[in-house]
């Protein structure tokens, strides 16, 4: 009795269907695992001992994830890796877009041109100096240098995540950039109020708000530092910081264009000029901008906006936790000291250069 080709094909098709089902189940389990991990991280970050340090759940998430990924690398089933990767990539893009609900055009308008000029000058100069110092002085690869500069220039860990998604870089490079944000941002949160009270900054309340908001890495760190000055300084610093966050969109769009041009000029191993890659347009950045507009128009009730912001923070925590799980210490060792030194160079610039920019802005608009 002969067997038809169709009959022979059936087991293969059934096997493919079974493998696809197992793959999907593994991805879902991976996402659920990251979600439970992120929930534990959120509760951990809420403890007074950690909250008082200004460490957001995002930062606690990448540290906890890295500890787990390195100490227990084989504890998680291999099939769950797809879910971890989904959280670190696709979920990340969605979460960065919804970060736009934290910014409104009305708030940015409150500080006017001084706040805008301060933010643009700090972001542009820090990106340029950080990328140049990282690549030319410290001999870092392009992605690590840009990620370190972005974390210092714009909005800390959230900026690192956004740039990581556009650059499509390795998780350990993001981990090194976030490490710089943690170290120097936390240092700023404690050092700035001490320098202000000692009279070494020579700034009034408005100037302190501009300086704190323009140069400290994370939003939570800005609030923590400025709250030691006055409510007015805290208000100004927060708005200036959110103006820096707003600049994430044009910077990412310019980065996409630059990456495309770099690909056009690239020469392959065979000596043949490579063709242009697909334009790296960060669509999540456009989503970020759209949600800034939505927030500015007050389309959503305040309660809904607050709930979405909480969910967004949780999604960002999941992304950071997933990045931590994928990070290996052996990879960080290769460029760790050089990346940290780049962060230190940027920190010196933010303190001294940022102070000079603040004085110049106040004199220009005073």
N, C-alpha and C positions, 0 to 999 in steps of 0.2 A: 504494500500500500504506500503510495507516494505522498509526500507532504508538500503542499503548495508553498510558494515564497511568502504569501500573506500569512500562512500559519506560523512559519518560522519567525516572522517579524513581530508577531504578537508578544512573545515574552520580552523582547527588547523594548517595545513600546511600554509595556507594563512596568519594566524595570526603570525606564526613564521617568515614568509618572511617579513611581515610588520614591526615586531619588529626589525628584523635584519637591515632593511633599515633605520629605525629611529635611531638605534644605530650607524650605519655608518655615517649617516648625522650629528648626535650629535658629533661624534668624529671629523669629518671634521670641523664643526663649532668651536669646542674647539681649534683645531690647528690654525684656522684662527684668533680666538680671541687672542691667545697667540702671534701670529705673529704681529697683529696690536698693541698689548700692547708693544711688544719688539721694534717695529718701533718707538713708542712714547718715549720709554726709551732711544733708540739710539740718538734721537734728543735732549733729555734732557741731556744726558751725554756729548754731544758736546758743551753745553753752557760753556763759559769761566770760570765761577765761579766753575763749577764742574770739568771740564777738567784740570784746574790748580792744583786741589787737587790730581791728579793722579788716580781718581776713574774711572775705566773702565766701559763700558756699562754692563758688567756681574754683577758687584757689585751693580750698580744702579738698575739693573733688579730685583735682589733678594729682595732688600729693598722695591722697588715699589710694587712688587708682594705680599710681606708679608703685606704691608700696606693695599692693596686692599683686600687680602684674610681674614684679620682680621676685617677690618672696614665694609666691604660689603660681608660677607660670603654667603649670599643668593641671591646676585645680578645676578650671573651667573646661567643659566639653569643647572639643575642636569645632563642632558644628555651630557653636554659639558665636564664633568669631565674626560671622557675617552681621549679626545683630549689633555687636560692639562697633564694627566699622560703620554701619548705618547711623548709629548714634553720633559717631565722631565726624561724620561727613554730611549726610542729607539732613538729619535733624538739626545739625549745627546751622545750616543755611537758613532754615525756617526760623530758628530761634533768634539769629542775628537780625533778620527782617523785622520781627516783632519787637526788637529793642527800640524801634522807632517810636513806639507808644510812650516812651519815657521823655521824649523831647517835644517841645512845642515852639512854633515860630514866635508866639507872643512872649514867652519867657526869654528867648534870645534877644528879642527887640528891647527888653527892659534894660539890658546893659549897653545897648546901642553899639556905636562904632568902636569905642575903647575895647569892649569885650571881644568883638569880632577881629579887630586888628591884632590884639594880644593872642587870640587862639590861632589865627592863620600864621602869624610869625613863629610861634612856638612849634606848631605842627610841621610846617615846611622846613624850618631850620633843623629840627630834631631828626626828621626823616633823612635829610641830606647828610648831616653829620654822622648819624648812626650807620647808615649804609656805607658811607665812605670809610669811616673808621673801622667798621667791622671787616670790610673786604680788603682794604688797602693796608691798614696798620696791623690788625689782628689776624688777617688771612683766613677769615671765615668764608664759608660758601655763601653764595648770594642769598639764598632763602633764609638762613639763620640770621644774617646781618639785617635783612629787611624786617623779619619778625621781631627781632630785638628792638629795632628802631621804632616800629609801629606800636609796640606795647608801651614804650616810653612816651611817644609823641601824641597818641590819641586817647585811648581809653583802656589801657591795661590789658587784662586777659581777654576781654571781649574783642578788642582790636586784633590781638594775636590770632584768635579764632577766625575772625573774618578774613585776615590776610592768609592764614593757613589754607583756608578753603579756596581762595583765588589762586594762590601759588601751587596748590596741590602738593605741599611739602610733606616730609615725614613727621610722624608724631613727636619724636624725640627733639626735633628742632623747635617745635612749639613749646615743649616742656622747658627747654633752656630759656626761651624768651619769657615765659611765665615766671620762672625762677627769678629773673632779673626784676620783674614787676613786683614780686612778693618782697624781695629784699629791700630794694631802694624805695619803693612806695611806702612800705611800713616805716622805714627810717625817716622819710619825709614827714609822716604823720606825727611823729614824736619830736623831730628836730625843728620843724618850722615854727610851732608855737613857742618853743624855748628861745629861738633866735628873735622872734617878734617881741616877746616880753622883755628880752635883754636889750632891746633897742638897736640891734645890729642890722636890721633890714631897712630901717629908715623909710617906713611905709605908713600911710594913714589907713583907716579902715577900708576904704575903697581899694587902695593899692594892695592891701593884704588879700582882699577877695580876688582881685585880678591875678596876683602872683600865685596864690594857693590853687585856684581853679585852673590856671594856665600851665602849671608845672607838675602837679602831683598826679600819679599814675591812675589809680582807681577812683571811681565815684565815691565809694564808701570811705576811702582814705581822705579824700577832699573834705567830706562832711566832718569826719572825725577830727581833722586838723583845724579847720576853720571854726568849729564850734568852741574851740578854746580861745577864740579872739572875741567874737560878738555875733549876735543873730544877723546883723546886717552883712558882716563879712561872710558868714555862712551862705546867705542868700545869693550874694554876688558870686562867690566862688562856685557854687553849685551851677548857676546859669552859665558861667564861663566854661565850666567843665562840660556841660551839655552842648555848648557851641562846638567844642572840640570833637565831641561825639558826632555831631552833625557833619563835620568835615570828613567823616569816614566814607561818605558816599562819593564825593568827587575824587578823593584819593584812590579809592578802589577802582573807579572807572578809568582813571589815568594809568593805574597799574596794569589793568587789562590791556589797554592800548600799547603800553610799553612792552609787555610780555609778547604781544603779537609781533611787534617790530623786531624784537630780539630774535624771535623764531625765524623771521624772514632772513636775517643776516647770518644765522647759524650755519656752520660748515660741518657736514657729516664726517664720519670716520673715513669714508672713501674719498674725501676731498671735494665732494659735490655739494653745492649750496642747497640747503634745505628749503622747502617751500613753507609758506606761512601757515601756521597752525590756525585752527578755528579761533576767532577773536574771543579772548577770555573775558567776556562781559559778566560781571558778578550780578546776576539778576536779583539775588537776595538784597543787594544794596539798593536797587530800585524799589524793591518791596519795602525796605527800611524808609526810604524817602516818602513813599505813598502813605505809610502809616504815621509818619510825622505830620503829614497834611491832615490825615484823619483825626489825629489827636489835637491838632491846632483848630480844627473846625468844630470840635466838641460833638462829634457825631455820636460817640458812644457815651453812655452814662458813666459817671465817675466810678461807680461800683464795678462795672464791667471792665473798665480800664485797669483798675487795681487787681482784679482777678486774673486778667490776661497777663499783667506784669509778673504776678506770682508764678503763673504757669510758665512764663517765658524764662524766669530765673531758674526754675526747676529744669527746663529743657536745656538751658546753657550749662547747668550743673551736670546733667547727664552727658553732654558733649565733652566737657572737660574731664569727667571721670573716665569716659571711654578713651580719650586721648592718653590719659595716665596709664590705663591698663595696657595700651599698645606700646608704651614707652619702655625702653630697656636702658638700664644704667650704663651698660657697656657702650652704647651708642653715644650717650651724653659725655662720657669720659673723653672722647676724642676731641671735642671742642668746648667742653664745659668751662675751663678757666678762661679761654679766649672770649667766649660769649659773655661771661660774667664781667670781664674787664671792659668789654664794649659797653655793657650796661653801666659800669662805673663812669666811663668817659661821658656817656650821655647824662648821667646823674649830675656830674660836675657842670656840664653845660646847662642843664635845667636850672640848677641853683644860681650860678653866676650869670649865664646868658639870659636866663628867665628874669632875673632881677633887673638886668640892664634893659631888657625889653619893656618890663613893667614901668620903670622910671621914664623911658622914652615915650611910652603910650600916655602916661599921665601928663607929661610935659606937653605933648602934642595936642591933647584934648583938654588940658586943664586951663 
